[in-house]
Amino acid sequence: MSRFFSEKYKDLKAYVPGEQPRDQQYIKLNTNESPFPPHPDVAEAVRQESSRLRLYSDPECTELRKILAERLGLEPDMLLMTNGSDEILNFAFMAFCDQNTPAIFPDLTYGFYPVFAQINQLPWKEIPLQPDFSIRIGDYFRAAGTVFIANPNAPTGVALSRDEIEQILRENPDHVVVVDEAYVDFGAESCLPLLRKYDNLLVVQTFSKSRSLAGGRLGFGAGSPELIRDLNTVKYSTNPYNVNRLTAAAGIACLQQDEYNRENCRVIMENRAWSVEKLKELGFEMTDSLSNFLFARHPKISGEVLYRKLKERGILIRHFTLPQISDYNRITIGTKEQMECLVRTIKEILEEKSA
Ligand SMILES: *Cc1c(COP(=O)(O)O)cnc(C)c1O
């Protein structure tokens, strides 16, 4: 830390992204990216748009919002496009929390939430998950703050039903409930259909996982026009051109080929079911994940050792050092071939250990 760094950030613990190694080719199952490239039309749209890079991007993302609104059955003024969904989450902390309105979220969830609270100097409260990693919805009734729920949750993959989230919405009429649906396209129920009924709901989604655009950085928030107006006030006070031209063009092409994305999600869910079965045969215990990852532990090998041994053999998974989950690893679902290789390699590691 330099002597110039603001006092107010002296305790700030920045978010630590998953490894993006450049030293060798890994089978990369550590950051929940899609194993499939974007549709070829995306590259073509980006190439064409590059001739217009001289000009600022459209701060309203007019065309992209129009297409997305049609797809989701919403109005364009219920959408705000952002630089990844991390940005809309940060905007939500800025817009809807303050000293008297803490951010409220589970003690085990997306690691960025406490960071957003800290950088904005906001109070936050963590509510423990149940021992089986599920969320007890009653814990969020009359919450006295802005609720953030990742659904399905990260890194556990466990999801609430839409009905359960609706109860949380109903029990918090005077607070915003943010539902982070980064993984919703892999089998959980979206809360988008509740948007016209609840003015306190903000649904956050991303193109990073189910639409193969993690490197493009595109996400969005969906809410009542009033909530979206507030979030726009924050956006226009920080970065009006938050979605660049290439990313907006990529997003439009991506939506025009959404059947391709849906098919990829279907394959990932199929590979997930296959991987669950094989890993259970090898003795793993795991949560019932509705995401593009598994959250798994093995009674005979620690999470850390398994992570390390897989890395030595060219496979990256995500290990967390948090004491309560240090037995666990998060394993992104890849292609069938990648998952076959993972299962084969784990089998070797376990055999080697018991030999
Ligand atoms: C990946 C992820 C995000 C953010 O992804 P972006 O790439 O910024 O869109 C948000 N929430 C959760 C729970 C995630 O796992």
Ligand as a Chemical Component Dictionary entry (heavy atoms), coordinates in Angstrom:
data_LIG
# 
_chem_comp.id                   LIG 
_chem_comp.type                 NON-POLYMER 
_chem_comp.pdbx_formal_charge   0 
_chem_comp.three_letter_code    LIG 
# 
loop_
_chem_comp_atom.comp_id 
_chem_comp_atom.atom_id 
_chem_comp_atom.alt_atom_id 
_chem_comp_atom.type_symbol 
_chem_comp_atom.charge 
_chem_comp_atom.model_Cartn_x 
_chem_comp_atom.model_Cartn_y 
_chem_comp_atom.model_Cartn_z 
_chem_comp_atom.pdbx_ordinal 
LIG C1 C1 C 0 -20.090 -15.216 -12.226 1  
LIG C2 C2 C 0 -21.029 -14.572 -11.283 2  
LIG C3 C3 C 0 -21.426 -13.239 -11.405 3  
LIG C4 C4 C 0 -20.815 -12.217 -12.300 4  
LIG O1 O1 O 0 -20.452 -12.517 -13.502 5  
LIG P1 P1 P 0 -20.103 -11.431 -14.574 6  
LIG O2 O2 O 0 -19.083 -12.105 -15.389 7  
LIG O3 O3 O 0 -19.611 -10.185 -13.910 8  
LIG O4 O4 O 0 -21.380 -11.183 -15.289 9  
LIG C5 C5 C 0 -22.366 -12.739 -10.538 10 
LIG N1 N1 N 0 -22.902 -13.501 -9.587  11 
LIG C6 C6 C 0 -22.536 -14.762 -9.417  12 
LIG C7 C7 C 0 -23.157 -15.550 -8.314  13 
LIG C8 C8 C 0 -21.586 -15.335 -10.244 14 
LIG O5 O5 O 0 -21.189 -16.586 -10.025 15 
# 
loop_
_chem_comp_bond.comp_id 
_chem_comp_bond.atom_id_1 
_chem_comp_bond.atom_id_2 
_chem_comp_bond.value_order 
_chem_comp_bond.pdbx_ordinal 
LIG C1 C2 SING 1  
LIG C2 C3 SING 2  
LIG C2 C8 DOUB 3  
LIG C3 C4 SING 4  
LIG C3 C5 DOUB 5  
LIG C4 O1 SING 6  
LIG O1 P1 SING 7  
LIG P1 O2 DOUB 8  
LIG P1 O3 SING 9  
LIG P1 O4 SING 10 
LIG C5 N1 SING 11 
LIG N1 C6 DOUB 12 
LIG C6 C7 SING 13 
LIG C6 C8 SING 14 
LIG C8 O5 SING 15 
# 
